[in-house]
Amino acid sequence: MGLCLSRDELAEISGRKQRGKVADWLAANGYRFDIAADGWPRVLRAAVDAKLMPTSGKRTMQRKEPDFSAYGTSTKTA
C-alpha cells in the first residue's frame, strides 16, 4: 500500500477510468490532488481517509422524536 491511491483505487472511488474524468470527479467532490508527470491525479491516501472518516467529536446523526401528528394526538404531557 503506497502513499497515494493507485489507478485502480482512483477508478473505484470515482467510478471513472479515464484520467481526465477521474480528475474532474475529484475536483467536483472536494478532494485535493496534484497531477503527476504521466497526467494521472495523485491523491494522498490520508486525504481520502480524512474526508471519508472525519474524526471530529461532533455527532453526525441526531435523535428525533417520532412525528405522531397524523394520529391527531399530542406526544407531549404536562
C-alpha positions in Angstrom: 0.0 0.0 0.0 1.5 3.3 -1.1 1.3 6.8 0.0 -1.1 7.7 -2.9 -4.1 5.9 -4.3 -3.4 3.5 -7.2 -5.1 3.9 -10.5 -7.4 1.1 -9.7 -8.4 2.7 -6.4 -8.9 6.1 -8.1 -11.2 4.3 -10.6 -13.1 2.6 -7.7 -13.7 5.7 -5.7 -14.6 7.9 -8.7 -16.4 5.4 -10.9 -14.3 6.7 -13.8 -11.4 5.1 -15.7 -10.0 8.0 -17.8 -7.5 10.2 -16.0 -9.3 13.4 -17.0 -12.7 12.2 -15.8 -11.1 11.0 -12.6 -9.6 14.5 -12.0 -12.9 16.1 -12.8 -14.7 13.9 -10.3 -12.1 14.5 -7.6 -12.4 18.3 -8.1 -16.2 18.2 -8.1 -16.2 16.2 -4.8 -13.7 18.4 -2.9 -10.6 16.1 -3.0 -7.2 17.8 -3.1 -4.9 16.3 -5.7 -1.9 17.0 -7.9 -1.3 15.9 -11.5 1.8 13.7 -12.0 4.0 13.8 -15.0 2.0 10.9 -16.5 -1.1 13.0 -16.4 -2.8 10.9 -13.7 -4.1 12.6 -10.5 -2.2 11.9 -7.3 -4.3 11.7 -4.2 -2.8 11.1 -0.8 -4.4 8.1 1.0 -4.6 10.1 4.2 -6.6 12.8 2.4 -9.2 10.3 1.3 -9.3 8.7 4.8 -9.8 12.2 6.4 -12.6 13.1 4.0 -14.5 9.8 4.3 -13.9 9.3 8.1 -14.0 12.6 9.9 -12.6 12.4 13.4 -14.2 15.4 14.9 -16.1 14.8 18.1 -19.4 16.0 16.6 -22.2 13.6 16.1 -23.4 13.3 12.6 -26.8 11.8 13.5 -29.3 13.5 15.7 -32.1 11.8 17.6 -35.5 13.0 16.7 -38.9 12.3 18.3 -41.3 10.5 16.0 -44.0 12.6 14.3 -47.4 11.5 15.7 -49.3 14.4 14.2 -51.1 12.1 11.8 -52.8 10.5 14.8 -54.3 13.8 16.0 -52.8 13.3 19.5 -50.0 15.1 21.2 -47.0 13.2 22.4 -46.2 15.9 25.0 -47.6 15.5 28.5 -47.9 18.3 31.0 
